[in-house]
Amino acid sequence: MKNLNNLDKQYIWHPFTQMKDWLKDKQLIIEKGKGIYLYDDKGNEYIDGVSSLWVTVHGHQKKEIDQAIKKQLKKISHSTLLGLGNEPSAILAEKLIKIAPAGLKKVFYSDSGSTAVEIALKIAFQYQKLRGKKSKTKFITLENAYHGDTIGSVSVGGIDLFHELYKPMLFKSFKVPVDNILKLEQLLKAKHQTIAAMIVEPMVQAAAGMLIMPKGFLESARKLCKKYNVILICDEVAAGFGRTGKMFASENISPDIICVAKGITGGYLPLAATLTTEKIFDAFIGDKSKTFFHGHTYTGNPLSCAAAIANLDIFEKENTLEKLKAKIEFLREKLDKYKNLKQIKEIRQLGFMVGIELNSEKAGLGREVILEARKRGVIIRPLGNVIVLMPPLSISLKELQKLVKITFESIQAAMRM
Ligand SMILES: Cc1ncc(COP(=O)(O)O)c(C=O)c1O
């Protein structure tokens, strides 16, 4: 058999990766997954501590999702939503609307979190034009925001390391701090006539290092956006499908638009959706000029939608969110034990989203920690000097305990101080 490490290094350009480092080190090649475990091509077992980049929900090789995809394969793998409908996308759309925050009535499919955000931004922009508010063209975003890597989503991003370089390519947006609602109010008061929408990651800014929103900010933002006729977009790409302990982090504030992706298929296949209110949808009804001219080739892909239906059915059948409550508390207790370690600056937790901020600015330290964790059978990924834990919701208490223990052993091993 070919040496996969060599093949990978010869041909693949990895995302968010300095390839110089990648090429010089030996890399892990994942061959299979089962439950919360990943296995490399040498047969070594690892806990999937970040749900394969925040997507795996009920575990790998979950019987019901495997079967749903196989069943759909026997019917059709892909048919377009441009000019045609298909069975799984229609069934899924109804299910999504049933569990979505109140007021959301329509589903626009795409393939990734970034495209779901692009779509939300374009819908909000066009909506304002369609209702005659031609000057409402700008967006408000939060400091440290992350909404994806396409040009529109980077334009509403606020992480300098990722976004600064591209500034000449981007449209300008207004940035507000998340810890000062007054600044948002002042901005809206002064500029609302120029603002189409505000976009937020509800309750937790994940890629910024699991920064948790101050209490009340989201509710106040909701009220202010309504007052000033600004669309509120909640980007649930990271937080959606149970990660915060609720199905959606924005479920009690009725956003005008939400973006979902990642966990929608249980972590199986690429799929995303942008959900809007009937009011927004209705503004696009009319002659050809009112059409939303946007669509991706694999929009509403039947295999992905079949996986997503099975994923949502498991939430119901296994009572996933109810069972999660005790796991979240257990995780909190376990994390608490380590909060006073001298290696730790802060531990932030919202549901099953955890950021462990290291008490050091040393470059590359996060990577040293995750390499220590690998030696101990855990796969995690850092965001700078923040170690992220985001295990599959299906993890057991015993496995959770092991994940936390190994994570802190790895931190201590990498930071002998
Ligand atoms: C809040 C949020 N929005 C959007 C995205 C982009 O999603 P994708 O990587 O699927 O394009 C991410 C990815 O981490 C995210 O966390």
PDBQT file of the ligand as one rigid body, heavy atoms in Angstrom, charges set to zero:
ROOT
HETATM    1  C1  LIG A 501     -19.720  30.764  13.930  1.00  0.00    +0.000 C 
HETATM    2  C2  LIG A 501     -19.176  30.221  12.646  1.00  0.00    +0.000 A 
HETATM    3  N1  LIG A 501     -19.656  30.676  11.483  1.00  0.00    +0.000 NA
HETATM    4  C3  LIG A 501     -19.218  30.213  10.304  1.00  0.00    +0.000 A 
HETATM    5  C4  LIG A 501     -18.226  29.260  10.241  1.00  0.00    +0.000 A 
HETATM    6  C5  LIG A 501     -17.730  28.782   8.923  1.00  0.00    +0.000 C 
HETATM    7  O1  LIG A 501     -18.188  27.506   8.661  1.00  0.00    +0.000 OA
HETATM    8  P1  LIG A 501     -17.516  26.623   7.499  1.00  0.00    +0.000 P 
HETATM    9  O2  LIG A 501     -16.138  26.312   7.969  1.00  0.00    +0.000 OA
HETATM   10  O3  LIG A 501     -18.398  25.427   7.406  1.00  0.00    +0.000 OA
HETATM   11  O4  LIG A 501     -17.526  27.460   6.277  1.00  0.00    +0.000 OA
HETATM   12  C6  LIG A 501     -17.694  28.753  11.432  1.00  0.00    +0.000 A 
HETATM   13  C7  LIG A 501     -16.626  27.747  11.398  1.00  0.00    +0.000 C 
HETATM   14  O5  LIG A 501     -15.992  27.432  12.373  1.00  0.00    +0.000 OA
HETATM   15  C8  LIG A 501     -18.162  29.260  12.664  1.00  0.00    +0.000 A 
HETATM   16  O6  LIG A 501     -17.662  28.833  13.839  1.00  0.00    +0.000 OA
ENDROOT
TORSDOF 0
